[in-house]
Amino acid sequence: MARLLPVRIYLIKPFHNLLSVFALLLSLLTIVHLSYRHFLFQFTFYSSSTTIPPPSPSPSPSPSHSLLLSQSPSPSSSPSPSSSSPPSNSAPPSSAINAADTGATYTAEKDCDIFRGEWVRDETAGDYYYTNASCGMIQEHQNCAKYGRPDSEFLRWRWRPDGCELPRFDPRWFLELVRGKAVAFIGDSLARNHMQSLLCLLSSVAYPEDISRTGDRENRQLLYGDYNFTVAIFWTPFLVKGDAAAAGGGYTNIFLDEVDEWAGPHLAAFDYLILSSGTWWTRPSVYFKNSEPFARCNYCWSPATASLPRLSLYEANRAAFRSALDSLRWYQGAVFLRTFSPSHFEGGQWNAGGHCVRSQPEARWRLERMELEMYRAQVEEFWKAKREKRKGRREMWVLDATRAMALRPDGHPDVYGHRPEERVEMRHDCVHWCLPGPVDVWNELWLYMLTQRRLGKRG
């Protein structure tokens, strides 16, 4: 790197003197402007944010119904929906693309299933994309370094697909791909975790402006003006209507056949939708259809529903996904399903001593039956909708992050999302992901998929 030479002002050279002073003032104004935008965004976007309440505990599934995941899985141990399901649509491009003409260094080289692989030690981890000091868009309960996480070992691993390399995230190449576009993250607090990871990955190149038209902190819109790129988050933890306020009995009324406000005409302004759901489905709930309860209270007791049949949470999750996808029949853009993100409580449930203190990826991890069935329900409904809509219109892609994240019990905040003396509902957070952290791989995978689209590979 070239050494910066000191500025010398010579009174005998007035013209040179004026130019030097002007350059110095311009540099100072640029620094002040960027600092102001950083502060203003952080204040307006996160000053009123609240921690999302955790899911209610659910019965532990029987070990006999669990799925053992490993870093080198065999086809029989895959969490894929079934052997008859369509093949993954996520193979990397078969021809190389080099983004050097954009100032980026991103290169995709060969066909590969980017969702099967292993976590390998990354010796370049000291040069991580960002830190909690360089990115001011990290919410408190995911800011693990701020709250004293003593190790950084969990940052020293990268996802390597079987048979190829997943390129590092290149913010310049990403912003060129999405120039003039808009993306909406639709789901719960993990959808927001995904969005915040993207904002931090882009923070070394550009900073967004909050253009939200409302003070609702769960539904925001941001604009990268230099690229005319819009990022939005729409809060809908079930993808369908959920009415906790009217339940009155410690449970939520979930209307499985009615989507809420996120699926309105405003989505026509977005080129990409990223759907995700899962965590909130373990909460005590009564399921409704045609505005009437049709299943008994799940994980709770309600005399009004005692005579109704039981509906498993993954059957309910399947029905909700079907309703959400049906509501998007008219949508012309690209729909991405980011699959179920498993939690990693050990030693008990979230409110009964459960914790997640590991500091490295695991070579093997059991995806329990409940999580496996949730995953299958989502993917099968997505593939079904894709087959039904294959003639023309929209693209549909599966961003299958489940396997990679199942092997990362080390990436959660645990107790490092709040001060030790604070009284919080979920003291050990093994649901959300630290920023920076393994969650950044979601955007590495998404960038690869967007590069596929650039090469002409359809969803």
N, C-alpha and C positions, 0 to 999 in steps of 0.2 A: 504494500500500500504506500502510495506516495506520501512523503512527509510534508505536513502543512507548514508553509513558511510564514513567519511572523509578518504582520502588516506594519510597514514603516511609513510614516507620514512626514514628508519633507516640505518645509515651508517654502523652500526655493522652487518647488514644483507644484504650484497651486492646482493645476489640472489633475495631476496624479493624486494629490491630496483629496480632492473632491470625489474622485472615483472610488478611492479606498474607503472614505467615510460612508459613501452611499452603499457600497457593497456590505460594509459592516452592519449598517442599519437594516438593510434588507434581510441579512441573515438573522439578526435579532428578531425582526418582525415575523419571520417564518417560524422560528422556534416558539415565540409567544402564541402565534396562531394555532400551531399544532397542539401545544400544551392546553390551550383553551378548548379546542375541540375535544381533546381527550377527557378533560375534566367535565365539560358540559354533557358529553354523551354518558359518561359514567354516572353523573348526578341525575340526569333526567330518566335514564333507562333503568337504573337499579336502586335508586334511593328508596323506593317504596316497595321493592320486591319482598316477597315473603317465601319462606321455605314451604315446599309442598308437603302436606301431611303424608306420612308413610302408609303403606297398605296395612290392613289388619292381618293378624296372623291367621294362617290357614293350617289345617291338619297336615302333619308331615306324611308324605306318601310312602308307601311300602317300598323298601329297598329293592324288592323283586321286580318292581315296575320301573326302575331307573335305567337310564342309558349311560353307558360309560363312554366318555369322549376322550380321545387321546390326540396328541399332536401329529400322529401319523395314522389316522383312522382308516379302517378297512371299510368297504362299502356297506357291510352289514351293520356297522356301528354308527352309520350316518344318521343325523337327526332329520334327514329329508322326509317329506310327508309320506311317501310310499315308493316302492320300486316302480310303480306304473305312472308316477308323475312325470311331466315333461322334463327334459334335461334343463340344466341351469342356463339362463340366458345371459350369463355374466362373463363369458370367456373374453379375455383381452383381445385386442385387434390382431389380425394375422399379419398385417404389414406395419412396418415401423412408421412412426410419426415423430418428427423432431421439431420442437418448438423454439429453436434457437433464434429464429427471425423475430420473435416477440420479446426477446430479452430473457426468455425462460430457458430452463435446461431439462424439461420433461421429455422423456423418450419412452414409448411403449413398443416392445419388440416382438412379442410372440403370443400365440394362443395359449391360454392357461385358465384353469378354474381358480380364480383369485380368492375364492371362499374356502378352499381346502388348503391347509398348510400347517405351519408351526411357528411359534415365537422363538426367535433366535437372538442371541446376544448381539447388540449393536455397539461396536467399538467407537462409533462417531456420536454416541449419545450426548457427549459433552456439548455438542453443537445442536441442541434441540431447537425445534421450531420457535419456541417462545418460552417465557417464564411468567410467573404470576406478577413480576415487577414490570415486564415489558408489555403485558396485555392487561388493560384496565377493565375488561369486560367479563371478568370471572365473578360469579356470585359467591357470597360468603361461604355457603355450605359445600362448595366444591373447591375452595381455595386452600388446598391441603398444606402448601408450603407456608402460607400466612399463619396458619394455626398450629405450626410446629411439627409437622410430620418429619421425623428425624432422618429418614432415608430418601435417597433418590434412585434406588435400585430399580424401582418399577418403571423408570423412564429409559432404561438401558436395553430395551428389547424392541424388535421390529417384527412385523408379520411378514413371513416369507411363504408365499403360495408354493404348492408342490410343483416343481419343474420350471419355475420362473422367478423373477424378482418383481416385487411391487415397487414402483418408483416412489421416491419421496414426494410429498406434497409440494408443488411449486405454485406459490400464490399468483405469480405473474401469468403463468399459463392458465390457471383456473379463471382469473379475471378476464382474460382474452376469450375463453370459451363461453363465458356467461355475459359478455358485453351486450347491453341492451335487453337482458333477460330479467326474469323475476322468479324466485323460489319461495314456496311456503312450506314451513315445517308444521305438521298437523299432528297433535297428540298431547301427551302429558309432559311431566317435567323432564323425562328423558329425551323427548323431542327438543326441548329447550336446551338440554345438555349438549345435544348434537349441534344445534345452531350456534351456541356459544363457542364450541370447539372451532367451528368454521370461522367465526369472527376473529378469534385469536390467531388462527393460522394465517389469516389475511392481514393481521395487524402490522406486520413488518413492511407492507407495501401500501396499504390504504386504510383509512378510518371512515366509518359510515356516519351519516347524519340521521338522527331520529326524526322520521317524518310521520309518526303516528298521529292520527286525527282524534284520538281519544286518550284519556288518562288511564285506561284499563291496562295494568301492567302485564296481564297474561296474553294480550293480543297487541303486538307491536309490529311496526314496519320501519325498516332502515334502508337508507339509500347510499350507495357508493357512487357519488355524483360523477366522478371522472370516467366511470365505466357504465353509467346508467343501469346499474345492477341493483335490484331490490331484494331484500331478505325480510321475510315475515314469519311470525310465529302465531299460530291459532291454537288456543287452549281447548282441548276436548279429550279428557282422559279415557273415555269409553268409545269415542268416535260417534256415538249416538247420544241422545238426551239422557242425562243423569240428574235427578232432582233429589239432592240430599236434604235440602231445607224443608221439603214437604214431608219427608219420611217420618220424622218425629219419634222414631224408635231406635236411633243409633244405627240405622241402615240407610241405603240409597235406593231410590226407585230408578231402575234403568229401563228405558223404553227401547227395546231392541229393534223395532221397526221404524224409528223416527230419528233422523239425523238432526243435529242442532245447527246453530247459525253458521258454522264454519263452511258448510257446503252450499253457500249461496252463489248468486251470479257474479259476485266480486272475484271468484276464482278464475274467471275468464282472463283476468289481467296477468295470471301467473303461467309461466312456461313449464315449471316443474312443481310437482307436489311430492312431498316425502311424508308418507303415512307411517305411524307407529303407535302401538298400544300394547298393554299387557299388565303393567304393575298394579294398576288400580282394580283389576278384576278380582283380586283376593279380598276385597273389602266386603263386609256384610251387605247383601243386596237382595231386593225383590225384583223379579224380571216381569216386564209388562209387554203385552202385544195387543194391538188394537185398543190401546188406552186402558186395558184391563190386566190385572195380575194373572199370569198363567203358570207360574211356578212358585214353589214355596221359598221362604226366606233362606238364602244361602249363607251359611256360617252365622246364623242368628235365628231367633224364634219370633214368630208373629202369628198369633191366633187366627188372624184373617186369612193367612195363606197355608195353614196347617194341613188342609185337605187337598191342596194342589199337588201335582206331581213334582218331583225334584228335577232340576236342570243343572248339569255340571257347569262349572265356570268356563271350561273351554268350549262347550256347546253354546253357551251364551256369547262368548267371544267370537265364535264362528258366525253366529247370527248377526252380530253387530258389524263384523267385517263385510258380510254380504250386503247389509243395508247401506253401509258407507260406500261400497263400490257401485252398487246399483244407483246411488244418488249422483254418481259421476258419469253416467252414461253419455251425457252431453259434452263432457269436457274434452277438449281437443289437444291438450298438452301431454307431457310425459309424466306418468305416475310411477313413483318408486315406493316399494314396500321395504322399510327397514325393519328386519325381523326382530323377534323377541330378544330383549336384553336380560339375561338371568342375573339374579342377585346371588350373593355368596355368604349368607349368614352361617356361621358355625357355632356349635355349642348352645343353640337355642334360637327361638324366634327373635324378631327385631325388638320386642318388648320383654323378652325373657332371657336376657344374657347373651343373645347372639352377637357375634363380632366377626371381623375380617381383618386379621393382623398379619397376613402373609406379605412378603416383600418381593416375591418372584412369581413368574407364571408357573402353572402346574402342567406337567406332561399329560395328566389324566384328570378328568373331573366328571362327576356324575350329574347329568342333566336329569332331574327327577321327572316322574311321570307327568305331574301337573304342568311343568314347564315344556316338556316334550309335546304334550297334547295341545298346549296353547300355540306352540310353534307350528305344528302340523295344521291346525285349524286355520291359522292365518295364511299360510302358504298355499294350502289347497283351495281356499276361497279365492285367493288372488289368481291362481292359475286358471280356475274355472272362469272367472271374469275375463281373463285374457283370451281364453279360447272363444268365448261368446262374442268378444269385440274384435276378433282378429281381422275381420273384413273392414279395412279402412280405419280412419279416425285415429284414436290415441295409441301411444306407446305405453307399455307396462313392463317394469323391470323389478326384479327382486334383488335388493341389497342385503345379502344374507350375512349378517354380522354375528349370528348366534354362536356358531362354533368358535370363532376367534375369541369372543368375549367370555364364553364359558370357561376358557382356560386362563382367565385373568382375575383370580380372587384377590390379587394384590393391588388392584387399581381403584378401589373404593376409598372414600374419605374416612370410614370408620369413625374415630373420635376427632379427626382433624378437620372438622367443618364448623367448629365453634370453639369458643374459649372454654377451658376446663370447668370453670365455675358456672357456666351458663346451664340453666335448666331447659332442655329441649326435649321434644316428644320422642324423637328417634336419636338417642344418644350415639348409637353405633349405626352409621349410615353405610350399609353394604348394598345399596340399590343404585345410587348415582355414582358418577365417576369423577375422579380428581381431574382438574385442569391445571397444567398440562397432564396428560395421562394416556392410557390405552384407548380411550374414547376417540382420540384423534385419528385412529385407523378408519373410523367410519367415513371420514372425509377423504382419506387416501383412496379408499375403495370407490367412493362416489366419483372422484376425479377420474379414476381409470375408466369408469363406466361412461362418463361424459366424453372422454376421449374416444371411446368406441363410437359414440353417436357422431362425432366429428368425422370418423372414418366411414360412416354410412351404415354401420351395423344397427339394425332396428331392434327395438325391444320386443 
